[in-house]
Every structure is written in C-alpha cells, then in structure tokens.
Amino acid sequence: MPDKVFPMTTEGKAKLEKELETLKTVKRPQVIERIKVARGFGDLSENSEYESAKDEQSVTETRISQIEEMLHYAQVVDASQVAPDEVSIGRHVTFVEVGETEPESYTIVGAAESDPSEGKISNDSPIAKALIGKKKGDTVSIETPGGSFDVKITEVK
C-alpha cells in the first residue's frame, strides 16, 4: 500500500487526466516554442521573454509532475458502495447550522479536485472530516480554526 493516497471521484480523475493530456500535448509544445523564439532575441542574461518562458516551463512541468503523482496514487471512491443516506466522498450534502435557517450545501471530493467556489470541498477540510460517515438527520459538531459549531444534516445525495 502506498504512503500517499489521493482519494477522488471518477469525474475528478477524468478531469485530471484531461488536464494532463492538455498540458503534455498543447501547453508544453507552446512553451518550448516560446523558449525557442525568445532565444532568438539575443543575450539570454537580459532577455525577459526568455526568463518568462523558462518560468512558465517550470510551472508547467511542476503541474505535470503533480498530476502524474496524483493519478499514480489515485484511489477512486465509489459513492454507490456507501449507504444512500451516508456522507462520503462523491456525495452532495446539505446541512443547517443549529440555530440558523439558511442551509449550506457542498459536494465532498478528494483534495485534488476541491474547488470551494464551485461548492466542492476537500475530504481533508474540517467540515468534510466531521461529516464523512454521518447520516441524514445526524447533528454533527464541526471544529474549525475559527471555532466550533453544530450542524444538522438535512440531505445527502
């Protein structure tokens, strides 16, 4: 068993595979071409185009390595193997903070695919850690760096 495991949904894995393919077949050749053109501008020590292209190459290659590692150690989580009312990776959960009326909803995903602006939170986040394994109707205490609060799970899908 590897030391590193990257839990993710099937959708998240497919998204990473697509990003990797784009980086390798589109982005990498574009950056190589930029470097080639910038070399033609002369003295490399004072060539900002060359430095910029080399920086972009470094960022691109780092991202390729990150994605390859995540995919190598990917653990696809099948939410259908968990009880339908149980919170797990791949599930959308809605809850209401005790004492409040406004519900909050998130989809719990692996860290590699989290995007809070789209309502996708990492399974490593304090909220997800507290909710995973709980069921619809449960009241859960969530500990965050900003303090703790209780929520009631109203829906899991």
DSSP file with accessible surface (Angstrom, degrees, kcal/mol):
  #  RESIDUE AA STRUCTURE BP1 BP2  ACC     N-H-->O    O-->H-N    N-H-->O    O-->H-N    TCO  KAPPA ALPHA  PHI   PSI    X-CA   Y-CA   Z-CA
    1    1 A M              0   0  190      0, 0.0     4,-0.1     0, 0.0     0, 0.0   0.000 360.0 360.0 360.0 129.8    0.0    0.0    0.0
    2    2 A P        -     0   0   55      0, 0.0    71,-0.0     0, 0.0     0, 0.0  -0.295 360.0-129.7 -69.8 153.3    1.5    3.4   -1.0
    3    3 A D  S    S+     0   0  171      1,-0.1     2,-0.4     2,-0.0    70,-0.0   0.853  96.2  57.1 -66.6 -36.0    2.2    6.0    1.7
    4    4 A K        +     0   0  103      2,-0.0     2,-0.4    70,-0.0    -1,-0.1  -0.833  64.3 176.3-101.6 134.2    0.3    8.6   -0.4
    5    5 A V        -     0   0   50     -2,-0.4    69,-0.2    -4,-0.1    65,-0.1  -0.999  14.8-160.9-134.7 133.6   -3.2    8.1   -1.5
    6    6 A F  E     -a   74   0A  52     67,-2.3    69,-2.3    -2,-0.4     2,-0.1  -0.860  13.6-155.7-114.5  93.5   -5.3   10.6   -3.4
    7    7 A P  E     +a   75   0A  22      0, 0.0   105,-0.4     0, 0.0     2,-0.3  -0.464  28.3 154.0 -67.9 140.7   -9.0    9.8   -2.9
    8    8 A M  E     -a   76   0A   1     67,-2.0    69,-2.6    -2,-0.1     2,-0.1  -0.985  42.3-102.9-160.0 163.5  -11.1   11.2   -5.8
    9    9 A T     >  -     0   0   17     -2,-0.3     4,-2.4    67,-0.2     5,-0.2  -0.418  38.0-109.5 -83.8 165.2  -14.3   10.7   -7.7
   10   10 A T  H  > S+     0   0  101     67,-0.4     4,-2.3     1,-0.2     5,-0.2   0.916 122.9  51.5 -59.6 -41.4  -14.4    9.1  -11.1
   11   11 A E  H  > S+     0   0  122      1,-0.2     4,-2.2     2,-0.2    -1,-0.2   0.905 108.9  50.1 -61.9 -43.3  -15.2   12.6  -12.5
   12   12 A G  H  > S+     0   0    1      2,-0.2     4,-2.1     1,-0.2    -1,-0.2   0.898 110.1  49.9 -64.3 -39.3  -12.3   14.2  -10.7
   13   13 A K  H  X S+     0   0   65     -4,-2.4     4,-2.5     2,-0.2    -2,-0.2   0.932 110.6  49.7 -65.7 -42.5   -9.9   11.5  -12.1
   14   14 A A  H  X S+     0   0   50     -4,-2.3     4,-2.3     1,-0.2    -2,-0.2   0.897 109.4  52.4 -63.0 -38.6  -11.1   12.1  -15.6
   15   15 A K  H  X S+     0   0  111     -4,-2.2     4,-2.4     1,-0.2    -1,-0.2   0.916 110.6  47.3 -64.2 -42.7  -10.7   15.8  -15.2
   16   16 A L  H  X S+     0   0    7     -4,-2.1     4,-2.7     2,-0.2    -2,-0.2   0.905 110.6  52.0 -65.0 -41.2   -7.1   15.4  -14.1
   17   17 A E  H  X S+     0   0   93     -4,-2.5     4,-2.3     2,-0.2    -2,-0.2   0.909 111.0  48.0 -61.9 -40.1   -6.4   13.0  -17.0
   18   18 A K  H  X S+     0   0  156     -4,-2.3     4,-2.4     2,-0.2    -2,-0.2   0.918 111.6  49.4 -65.9 -43.7   -7.8   15.6  -19.4
   19   19 A E  H  X S+     0   0   65     -4,-2.4     4,-2.7     2,-0.2    -2,-0.2   0.922 110.9  50.5 -61.4 -42.8   -5.7   18.4  -17.8
   20   20 A L  H  X S+     0   0   23     -4,-2.7     4,-2.4     2,-0.2     5,-0.2   0.929 109.9  49.7 -61.1 -45.2   -2.6   16.2  -18.0
   21   21 A E  H  X S+     0   0  114     -4,-2.3     4,-2.7     1,-0.2     5,-0.3   0.918 112.1  48.2 -60.5 -43.4   -3.2   15.4  -21.7
   22   22 A T  H  X>S+     0   0   68     -4,-2.4     4,-2.5     1,-0.2     5,-2.0   0.919 111.2  50.3 -64.5 -42.5   -3.7   19.1  -22.5
   23   23 A L  I  <>S+     0   0   22     -4,-2.7     5,-2.9     3,-0.2    -1,-0.2   0.909 116.6  41.1 -61.6 -42.0   -0.5   20.1  -20.6
   24   24 A K  I  <5S+     0   0   74     -4,-2.4    -2,-0.2    -5,-0.2    -1,-0.2   0.866 125.3  32.1 -75.7 -38.0    1.6   17.5  -22.4
   25   25 A T  I  <5S+     0   0   76     -4,-2.7    -3,-0.2    -5,-0.2    -2,-0.2   0.692 135.1  15.5 -97.5 -20.1    0.2   17.9  -25.9
   26   26 A V  I  X5S+     0   0   65     -4,-2.5     4,-1.8    -5,-0.3    -3,-0.2   0.744 125.8  40.1-116.1 -59.4   -0.7   21.6  -26.1
   27   27 A K  I  ><S+     0   0   65     -5,-2.0     4,-2.5     2,-0.2     5,-0.2   0.926 113.1  51.9 -64.9 -48.5    0.9   23.7  -23.3
   28   28 A R  H  ><S+     0   0   73     -5,-2.9     4,-2.6    -6,-0.3     5,-0.2   0.944 111.6  46.5 -58.0 -49.1    4.3   22.0  -23.2
   29   29 A P  H  > S+     0   0   62      0, 0.0     4,-2.3     0, 0.0    -1,-0.2   0.889 111.5  53.0 -61.9 -35.5    4.9   22.4  -27.0
   30   30 A Q  H  X S+     0   0  110     -4,-1.8     4,-2.2     2,-0.2    -2,-0.2   0.918 110.6  46.4 -63.4 -43.3    3.7   26.1  -26.8
   31   31 A V  H  X S+     0   0    2     -4,-2.5     4,-2.4     2,-0.2     5,-0.2   0.913 110.5  52.6 -66.6 -42.0    6.2   26.8  -24.0
   32   32 A I  H  X S+     0   0   87     -4,-2.6     4,-2.4    -5,-0.2    -1,-0.2   0.920 110.1  49.2 -59.8 -40.7    9.0   25.1  -25.9
   33   33 A E  H  X S+     0   0   95     -4,-2.3     4,-2.6     1,-0.2    -1,-0.2   0.905 108.8  52.6 -65.6 -40.5    8.2   27.2  -28.9
   34   34 A R  H  X S+     0   0   77     -4,-2.2     4,-2.6     1,-0.2    -1,-0.2   0.902 110.0  48.6 -61.4 -40.6    8.2   30.4  -26.8
   35   35 A I  H  X S+     0   0    9     -4,-2.4     4,-2.2     2,-0.2    -2,-0.2   0.931 110.9  50.5 -64.0 -44.5   11.7   29.5  -25.4
   36   36 A K  H  X S+     0   0  135     -4,-2.4     4,-0.9     1,-0.2    -2,-0.2   0.928 113.5  44.8 -60.1 -45.3   13.0   28.8  -28.9
   37   37 A V  H >< S+     0   0   71     -4,-2.6     3,-0.8     1,-0.2     4,-0.3   0.927 111.9  52.5 -66.0 -43.2   11.7   32.2  -30.2
   38   38 A A  H >< S+     0   0    1     -4,-2.6     3,-1.6     1,-0.3    12,-0.3   0.846 101.4  60.4 -64.6 -33.3   13.0   34.1  -27.1
   39   39 A R  H >< S+     0   0  136     -4,-2.2     3,-1.3     1,-0.3    -1,-0.3   0.838  97.3  61.5 -61.4 -30.4   16.5   32.6  -27.6
   40   40 A G  T << S+     0   0   66     -4,-0.9    -1,-0.3    -3,-0.8    -2,-0.2   0.606  85.6  76.3 -72.0 -10.6   16.5   34.3  -31.0
   41   41 A F  T <  S-     0   0  128     -3,-1.6     2,-0.3    -4,-0.3    -1,-0.2   0.472 102.1-123.0 -81.3  -1.4   16.2   37.7  -29.3
   42   42 A G  S <  S+     0   0   41     -3,-1.3    -1,-0.2    -4,-0.1     5,-0.1  -0.772  75.7  47.6 108.6-145.1   19.8   37.6  -28.3
   43   43 A D    >   -     0   0  103     -2,-0.3     3,-0.9     1,-0.2    -3,-0.0  -0.119  57.5-158.8 -47.0 114.0   21.6   37.9  -25.0
   44   44 A L  G >  S+     0   0   62      1,-0.2     3,-1.1     2,-0.2    -1,-0.2   0.756  83.8  69.0 -71.7 -23.1   19.8   35.5  -22.6
   45   45 A S  G 3  S+     0   0   90      1,-0.3    -1,-0.2     5,-0.0    -2,-0.1   0.768 113.3  28.5 -69.0 -24.0   21.1   37.2  -19.4
   46   46 A E  G <  S+     0   0  166     -3,-0.9     2,-0.9     5,-0.0    -1,-0.3   0.027  91.5 116.6-121.5  26.0   18.9   40.3  -20.2
   47   47 A N    <>  -     0   0   14     -3,-1.1     4,-2.2     1,-0.2     5,-0.2  -0.807  37.1-178.7-103.2  99.5   16.1   38.6  -22.1
   48   48 A S  H  > S+     0   0   91     -2,-0.9     4,-2.6     1,-0.2     5,-0.2   0.830  83.4  56.9 -68.1 -31.8   12.9   39.0  -20.2
   49   49 A E  H  > S+     0   0   92      2,-0.2     4,-2.3     1,-0.2    -1,-0.2   0.918 108.7  46.9 -63.6 -41.5   10.9   37.0  -22.8
   50   50 A Y  H  > S+     0   0   30    -12,-0.3     4,-2.7     2,-0.2    -2,-0.2   0.939 113.0  48.3 -65.9 -46.1   13.3   34.0  -22.3
   51   51 A E  H  X S+     0   0   92     -4,-2.2     4,-2.4     1,-0.2    -2,-0.2   0.912 112.3  49.7 -60.7 -42.8   13.1   34.3  -18.4
   52   52 A S  H  X S+     0   0   56     -4,-2.6     4,-2.4     2,-0.2    -1,-0.2   0.921 111.9  47.5 -62.7 -43.7    9.3   34.4  -18.6
   53   53 A A  H  X S+     0   0    0     -4,-2.3     4,-2.4     2,-0.2    -2,-0.2   0.896 111.6  50.4 -66.5 -39.4    9.1   31.4  -20.9
   54   54 A K  H  X S+     0   0   70     -4,-2.7     4,-2.2     2,-0.2    -1,-0.2   0.894 110.5  50.3 -65.9 -38.9   11.5   29.4  -18.7
   55   55 A D  H  X S+     0   0  101     -4,-2.4     4,-2.3     2,-0.2    -2,-0.2   0.920 110.9  48.9 -62.7 -43.8    9.4   30.3  -15.6
   56   56 A E  H  X S+     0   0   45     -4,-2.4     4,-2.6     1,-0.2    -2,-0.2   0.893 109.2  53.1 -63.7 -38.0    6.3   29.2  -17.5
   57   57 A Q  H  X S+     0   0   49     -4,-2.4     4,-2.8     2,-0.2     5,-0.2   0.923 108.3  50.6 -62.6 -42.6    8.0   25.9  -18.4
   58   58 A S  H  X S+     0   0   70     -4,-2.2     4,-2.3     2,-0.2    -2,-0.2   0.926 111.6  47.0 -61.9 -44.9    8.9   25.3  -14.8
   59   59 A V  H  X S+     0   0  102     -4,-2.3     4,-2.4     2,-0.2    -2,-0.2   0.927 113.8  48.7 -63.1 -43.9    5.3   25.9  -13.7
   60   60 A T  H  X S+     0   0    7     -4,-2.6     4,-2.4     2,-0.2    -2,-0.2   0.934 112.8  46.2 -63.2 -47.2    4.0   23.6  -16.5
   61   61 A E  H  X S+     0   0   58     -4,-2.8     4,-2.4     1,-0.2    -1,-0.2   0.882 111.6  52.6 -66.6 -35.2    6.5   20.8  -15.7
   62   62 A T  H  X S+     0   0   70     -4,-2.3     4,-2.5    -5,-0.2    -1,-0.2   0.935 110.4  47.6 -64.8 -43.7    5.7   21.0  -12.0
   63   63 A R  H  X S+     0   0   66     -4,-2.4     4,-2.7     2,-0.2     5,-0.2   0.905 109.8  52.8 -65.1 -40.1    2.0   20.7  -12.6
   64   64 A I  H  X S+     0   0    2     -4,-2.4     4,-2.6     1,-0.2    -1,-0.2   0.942 110.9  47.5 -59.0 -46.3    2.6   17.7  -14.9
   65   65 A S  H  X S+     0   0   69     -4,-2.4     4,-2.3     1,-0.2    -2,-0.2   0.910 111.3  51.0 -62.1 -42.2    4.6   16.0  -12.2
   66   66 A Q  H  X S+     0   0   88     -4,-2.5     4,-2.5     2,-0.2    -2,-0.2   0.935 112.6  45.2 -61.0 -47.0    1.9   16.8   -9.6
   67   67 A I  H  X S+     0   0    0     -4,-2.7     4,-2.9     1,-0.2     5,-0.3   0.915 111.1  52.8 -66.0 -42.4   -0.9   15.4  -11.7
   68   68 A E  H  X S+     0   0   78     -4,-2.6     4,-2.3    -5,-0.2    -1,-0.2   0.914 111.4  47.2 -59.7 -40.7    1.1   12.3  -12.6
   69   69 A E  H  X S+     0   0   66     -4,-2.3     4,-2.1     2,-0.2    -2,-0.2   0.933 112.0  49.4 -66.3 -44.4    1.7   11.6   -8.9
   70   70 A M  H  < S+     0   0   20     -4,-2.5   -64,-0.3     1,-0.2    -2,-0.2   0.919 113.8  45.9 -60.9 -42.1   -1.9   12.1   -8.0
   71   71 A L  H >< S+     0   0   32     -4,-2.9     3,-1.1     1,-0.2    -1,-0.2   0.880 109.5  55.2 -69.2 -36.5   -3.1    9.8  -10.8
   72   72 A H  H 3< S+     0   0  139     -4,-2.3    -1,-0.2    -5,-0.3    -2,-0.2   0.890 119.4  32.4 -62.3 -39.9   -0.5    7.2   -9.9
   73   73 A Y  T 3< S+     0   0   74     -4,-2.1   -67,-2.3    -5,-0.1    -1,-0.3   0.116  90.1 141.1-104.4  20.0   -1.7    7.1   -6.3
   74   74 A A  E <   -a    6   0A  27     -3,-1.1     2,-0.5   -69,-0.2    -3,-0.1  -0.349  34.0-165.3 -65.6 140.2   -5.4    7.8   -7.1
   75   75 A Q  E     -a    7   0A  92    -69,-2.3   -67,-2.0    -2,-0.1     2,-0.4  -0.927  14.5-147.1-126.1 101.6   -8.0    5.9   -5.1
   76   76 A V  E     -a    8   0A  63     -2,-0.5     2,-0.5   -69,-0.2   -67,-0.2  -0.591  11.1-148.1 -74.3 125.1  -11.3    6.3   -6.9
   77   77 A V        -     0   0   37    -69,-2.6     2,-0.8    -2,-0.4   -67,-0.4  -0.841   1.6-152.0 -98.3 126.3  -14.1    6.3   -4.4
   78   78 A D    >   -     0   0   82     -2,-0.5     3,-2.0     1,-0.2     4,-0.1  -0.852   5.1-166.9-100.9 102.7  -17.4    4.8   -5.5
   79   79 A A  G >  S+     0   0   19     -2,-0.8     3,-1.7     1,-0.3    -1,-0.2   0.749  82.9  71.0 -62.8 -21.4  -20.1    6.6   -3.5
   80   80 A S  G 3  S+     0   0   85      1,-0.3    -1,-0.3    -3,-0.1    10,-0.0   0.668  88.1  64.2 -71.0 -13.1  -22.6    3.9   -4.6
   81   81 A Q  G <  S+     0   0  152     -3,-2.0     2,-0.3     2,-0.1    -1,-0.3   0.452  94.4  74.7 -86.1  -0.6  -20.9    1.5   -2.3
   82   82 A V  S <  S-     0   0   38     -3,-1.7     6,-0.1    -4,-0.1     4,-0.0  -0.820 103.0 -82.7-110.2 151.1  -21.9    3.5    0.7
   83   83 A A    >   -     0   0   35     -2,-0.3     3,-2.1     1,-0.1    -1,-0.1  -0.188  43.6-117.8 -50.4 140.6  -25.4    3.7    2.2
   84   84 A P  T 3  S+     0   0  105      0, 0.0    -1,-0.1     0, 0.0    72,-0.0   0.752 112.6  44.6 -59.3 -25.6  -27.5    6.2    0.3
   85   85 A D  T 3  S+     0   0   64      2,-0.1    51,-1.6    51,-0.1     2,-0.4   0.296  93.6 101.6-102.2  11.8  -28.0    8.5    3.3
   86   86 A E  B <  S-B  135   0B  54     -3,-2.1     2,-0.3    49,-0.2    49,-0.2  -0.793  73.8-121.4-100.9 136.8  -24.4    8.4    4.5
   87   87 A V        +     0   0    0     47,-3.1    46,-2.8    -2,-0.4     2,-0.3  -0.563  49.8 141.4 -75.1 130.1  -22.0   11.2    3.8
   88   88 A S    >   -     0   0   10     -2,-0.3     3,-2.0    44,-0.2    20,-0.4  -0.943  58.8 -60.1-154.5 175.1  -18.9   10.2    1.8
   89   89 A I  T 3  S+     0   0   16     -2,-0.3    20,-0.2     1,-0.3     3,-0.1  -0.402 123.8  29.8 -61.4 135.6  -16.6   11.4   -1.0
   90   90 A G  T 3  S+     0   0   33     18,-4.0     2,-0.3     1,-0.3    -1,-0.3   0.309  97.8 113.7  94.7  -7.1  -18.6   11.9   -4.1
   91   91 A R    <   -     0   0   23     -3,-2.0    17,-2.5    17,-0.3     2,-0.5  -0.717  62.6-134.1-100.4 149.8  -21.8   12.8   -2.2
   92   92 A H  E     -C  107   0C  54     65,-3.9    65,-2.8    -2,-0.3     2,-0.4  -0.877  28.0-168.5 -99.0 125.5  -23.6   16.2   -2.1
   93   93 A V  E     -CD 106 156C   0     13,-3.3    13,-2.4    -2,-0.5     2,-0.4  -0.950  11.5-165.3-123.2 137.8  -24.5   17.1    1.5
   94   94 A T  E     +CD 105 155C  13     61,-2.7    60,-2.5    -2,-0.4    61,-1.8  -0.972  17.7 166.3-119.3 136.9  -26.8   19.8    2.7
   95   95 A F  E     -CD 104 153C   0      9,-2.6     9,-3.0    -2,-0.4     2,-0.4  -0.956  26.9-139.1-145.9 162.0  -26.9   20.9    6.4
   96   96 A V  E     -CD 103 152C  32     56,-2.1    56,-2.6    -2,-0.3     2,-0.2  -0.993  27.2-119.2-124.7 131.1  -28.2   23.7    8.5
   97   97 A E  E >   - D   0 151C  64      5,-0.5     3,-2.6    -2,-0.4    54,-0.3  -0.482  43.7 -98.9 -66.6 135.0  -26.2   25.2   11.4
   98   98 A V  T 3  S+     0   0   85     52,-2.8    52,-0.2     1,-0.3    -1,-0.1  -0.355 112.4  21.5 -58.1 128.3  -28.0   24.7   14.6
   99   99 A G  T 3  S+     0   0   78      1,-0.4    -1,-0.3    -3,-0.1     2,-0.2   0.337 111.2  91.8  93.5  -6.1  -29.9   28.0   15.4
  100  100 A E    <   -     0   0  115     -3,-2.6    -1,-0.4     1,-0.1    -4,-0.0  -0.684  58.7-156.3-112.9 171.1  -29.8   29.2   11.8
  101  101 A T        +     0   0  128     -2,-0.2    -1,-0.1    -3,-0.1    -3,-0.0   0.573  65.6  94.5-120.6 -18.1  -32.3   28.7    9.0
  102  102 A E        -     0   0  143     -5,-0.1    -5,-0.5     1,-0.0     2,-0.1  -0.669  68.1-140.7 -83.0 118.8  -30.1   29.1    5.9
  103  103 A P  E     -C   96   0C  63      0, 0.0     2,-0.4     0, 0.0    -7,-0.2  -0.383   8.1-150.9 -77.2 155.0  -28.9   25.7    4.5
  104  104 A E  E     -C   95   0C  64     -9,-3.0    -9,-2.6    -2,-0.1     2,-0.4  -0.971  10.5-163.8-121.4 143.0  -25.4   25.2    3.2
  105  105 A S  E     +C   94   0C  51     -2,-0.4     2,-0.3   -11,-0.2   -11,-0.2  -0.988  12.5 166.3-131.7 139.3  -24.6   22.6    0.5
  106  106 A Y  E     -C   93   0C  51    -13,-2.4   -13,-3.3    -2,-0.4     2,-0.5  -0.986  30.9-133.8-144.2 153.0  -21.3   21.0   -0.6
  107  107 A T  E     -Ce  92 120C  37     12,-3.1    14,-2.3    -2,-0.3     2,-0.6  -0.938  28.1-136.0-103.0 129.8  -20.0   18.2   -2.6
  108  108 A I  E     + e   0 121C   0    -17,-2.5   -18,-4.0    -2,-0.5   -17,-0.3  -0.771  36.6 161.1 -91.3 124.1  -17.3   16.3   -0.8
  109  109 A V  E     - e   0 122C   3     12,-2.6    14,-1.8    -2,-0.6  -101,-0.1  -0.821  43.8 -78.3-132.1 171.6  -14.4   15.4   -3.2
  110  110 A G    >   -     0   0    0     -2,-0.3     3,-1.7    12,-0.2     4,-0.5  -0.316  48.4-106.1 -68.4 158.1  -10.8   14.5   -2.9
  111  111 A A  G >  S+     0   0   44      1,-0.3     3,-1.0     2,-0.2    -1,-0.1   0.840 117.1  63.6 -56.1 -33.8   -8.3   17.2   -2.3
  112  112 A A  G 3  S+     0   0   27   -105,-0.4    -1,-0.3     1,-0.2  -104,-0.1   0.737 111.9  34.6 -66.0 -22.0   -7.0   17.1   -5.9
  113  113 A E  G <  S+     0   0   14     -3,-1.7    -1,-0.2     8,-0.1    -2,-0.2   0.302  84.7 130.6-117.2   9.7  -10.4   18.2   -7.2
  114  114 A S    <   +     0   0   48     -3,-1.0     7,-0.2    -4,-0.5    -6,-0.1  -0.345  21.3 167.2 -68.9 145.4  -11.7   20.6   -4.5
  115  115 A D  B > > -F  120   0C  46      5,-2.3     3,-2.1     1,-0.1     5,-2.1  -0.623  15.6-169.7-157.1  87.0  -13.0   24.0   -5.6
  116  116 A P  G > 5S+     0   0   93      0, 0.0     3,-1.8     0, 0.0     5,-0.1   0.815  86.4  63.8 -54.6 -31.3  -14.8   25.8   -2.8
  117  117 A S  G 3 5S+     0   0  108      1,-0.3     0, 0.0     2,-0.1     0, 0.0   0.764 107.9  43.1 -66.2 -21.0  -16.1   28.4   -5.3
  118  118 A E  G < 5S-     0   0  119     -3,-2.1    -1,-0.3     2,-0.2     3,-0.1   0.233 124.7-103.3-103.2   9.4  -18.0   25.6   -7.0
  119  119 A G  T < 5S+     0   0   20     -3,-1.8   -12,-3.1     1,-0.2     2,-0.6   0.689  80.9 131.5  78.3  19.7  -19.2   24.1   -3.8
  120  120 A K  E   < -eF 107 115C  33     -5,-2.1    -5,-2.3   -14,-0.2     2,-0.3  -0.912  35.6-171.8-108.7 113.4  -16.7   21.2   -3.9
  121  121 A I  E     -e  108   0C  16    -14,-2.3   -12,-2.6    -2,-0.6     2,-0.1  -0.825  25.3-107.1-109.7 148.0  -14.8   20.8   -0.6
  122  122 A S  E >   -e  109   0C  18     -2,-0.3     3,-2.0   -14,-0.2     6,-0.4  -0.369  18.5-127.6 -68.9 143.8  -11.8   18.6    0.1
  123  123 A N  T 3  S+     0   0   22    -14,-1.8    -1,-0.1     1,-0.3   -13,-0.1   0.668 111.9  61.0 -62.9 -15.1  -12.3   15.5    2.2
  124  124 A D  T 3  S+     0   0   93      4,-0.1    -1,-0.3     5,-0.1   -14,-0.1   0.509  81.4 106.3 -88.4  -7.2   -9.4   16.9    4.3
  125  125 A S  S <> S-     0   0   28     -3,-2.0     4,-2.9     1,-0.1     5,-0.2  -0.377  82.9-116.3 -72.1 153.1  -11.3   20.0    5.2
  126  126 A P  H  > S+     0   0   58      0, 0.0     4,-1.8     0, 0.0    17,-0.3   0.889 114.9  50.8 -56.9 -38.9  -12.6   20.3    8.8
  127  127 A I  H  > S+     0   0   31      2,-0.2     4,-1.9     1,-0.2     5,-0.2   0.960 113.4  43.3 -64.4 -50.5  -16.2   20.4    7.6
  128  128 A A  H  > S+     0   0    0     -6,-0.4     4,-2.9     1,-0.2    -1,-0.2   0.915 110.9  55.1 -63.8 -42.8  -15.9   17.2    5.4
  129  129 A K  H  < S+     0   0  138     -4,-2.9    -1,-0.2     1,-0.2    -2,-0.2   0.892 111.3  45.5 -56.9 -39.7  -13.9   15.4    8.1
  130  130 A A  H  < S+     0   0   19     -4,-1.8    -1,-0.2    -5,-0.2    -2,-0.2   0.850 117.6  43.4 -72.1 -32.8  -16.7   15.9   10.6
  131  131 A L  H >< S+     0   0    0     -4,-1.9     3,-2.4    -5,-0.2   -44,-0.4   0.812  84.8 103.9 -85.3 -31.6  -19.4   15.0    8.1
  132  132 A I  T 3< S+     0   0   60     -4,-2.9   -44,-0.2     1,-0.3     3,-0.1  -0.282  90.7  17.1 -59.1 130.8  -18.0   11.9    6.5
  133  133 A G  T 3  S+     0   0   36    -46,-2.8    -1,-0.3     1,-0.4     2,-0.1   0.224 101.5 113.3  92.4 -13.0  -19.6    8.7    7.8
  134  134 A K    <   -     0   0   81     -3,-2.4   -47,-3.1   -47,-0.1    -1,-0.4  -0.410  56.3-135.6 -86.7 168.2  -22.6   10.6    9.3
  135  135 A K  B >   -B   86   0B  80    -49,-0.2     3,-2.4    -2,-0.1    18,-0.3  -0.806  31.0 -74.3-124.8 164.3  -26.1   10.2    8.0
  136  136 A K  T 3  S+     0   0  125    -51,-1.6    18,-0.2    -2,-0.3     3,-0.1  -0.282 120.1  27.5 -54.5 132.6  -29.1   12.4    7.1
  137  137 A G  T 3  S+     0   0   39     16,-2.7    -1,-0.3     1,-0.3     2,-0.1   0.147  91.4 127.5  97.8 -18.5  -30.7   13.6   10.4
  138  138 A D    <   -     0   0   65     -3,-2.4    15,-2.7    14,-0.1     2,-0.5  -0.425  54.6-138.6 -71.7 146.8  -27.5   13.5   12.4
  139  139 A T  E     -G  152   0C  88     13,-0.2     2,-0.4    -2,-0.1    13,-0.2  -0.924  26.5-168.7-103.3 129.2  -26.3   16.5   14.3
  140  140 A V  E     -G  151   0C   8     11,-3.1    11,-2.7    -2,-0.5     2,-0.5  -0.953  20.3-137.7-126.0 137.9  -22.6   17.0   14.0
  141  141 A S  E     -G  150   0C  62     -2,-0.4     2,-0.5     9,-0.2     9,-0.2  -0.834  21.7-158.8 -93.0 126.4  -20.1   19.2   15.8
  142  142 A I  E     -G  149   0C   0      7,-3.5     7,-1.9    -2,-0.5     2,-0.6  -0.935   2.5-156.1-112.0 123.5  -17.6   20.8   13.4
  143  143 A E  E     +G  148   0C 127     -2,-0.5     5,-0.2   -17,-0.3   -13,-0.1  -0.875  22.2 167.1 -99.0 120.7  -14.2   22.0   14.7
  144  144 A T  E >   -G  147   0C  40      3,-1.9     3,-2.1    -2,-0.6   -19,-0.0  -0.853  52.1-103.9-125.3 165.6  -12.6   24.7   12.6
  145  145 A P  T 3  S+     0   0  135      0, 0.0     3,-0.1     0, 0.0    -1,-0.0   0.812 123.4  54.8 -58.3 -26.0   -9.7   27.1   13.2
  146  146 A G  T 3  S-     0   0   80      1,-0.3     2,-0.2    -3,-0.0    -3,-0.0   0.416 127.1 -80.3 -87.8   1.7  -12.4   29.8   13.7
  147  147 A G  E <   - G   0 144C  35     -3,-2.1    -3,-1.9     2,-0.0    -1,-0.3  -0.683  53.2 -68.9 126.6 179.6  -14.2   27.9   16.4
  148  148 A S  E     + G   0 143C  69     -5,-0.2     2,-0.3    -2,-0.2    -5,-0.2  -0.786  41.7 172.7-111.8 155.2  -16.7   25.0   16.6
  149  149 A F  E     - G   0 142C  46     -7,-1.9    -7,-3.5    -2,-0.3     2,-0.4  -0.978  26.6-120.7-153.6 158.3  -20.3   24.9   15.6
  150  150 A D  E     - G   0 141C  75     -2,-0.3   -52,-2.8    -9,-0.2     2,-0.3  -0.846  26.5-175.0-106.2 142.1  -23.1   22.3   15.3
  151  151 A V  E     -DG  97 140C   0    -11,-2.7   -11,-3.1    -2,-0.4     2,-0.5  -0.942  19.3-138.9-131.4 155.2  -24.9   21.4   12.2
  152  152 A K  E     -DG  96 139C 105    -56,-2.6   -56,-2.1    -2,-0.3     2,-0.5  -0.969  23.1-129.8-114.6 125.7  -27.8   19.1   11.3
  153  153 A I  E     +D   95   0C   1    -15,-2.7   -16,-2.7    -2,-0.5   -58,-0.3  -0.631  30.4 172.8 -76.4 122.4  -27.5   17.1    8.1
  154  154 A T  E     +     0   0C  57    -60,-2.5     2,-0.3    -2,-0.5   -59,-0.2   0.662  61.2  14.4-105.0 -20.7  -30.8   17.6    6.1
  155  155 A E  E     -D   94   0C  80    -61,-1.8   -61,-2.7   -20,-0.0     2,-0.4  -0.976  49.6-174.3-158.5 141.4  -29.9   15.9    2.8
  156  156 A V  E      D   93   0C  16     -2,-0.3   -63,-0.2   -63,-0.2   -20,-0.1  -0.993 360.0 360.0-135.1 124.6  -27.4   13.5    1.3
  157  157 A K              0   0  139    -65,-2.8   -65,-3.9    -2,-0.4    -2,-0.0  -0.972 360.0 360.0-146.5 360.0  -27.4   12.7   -2.4
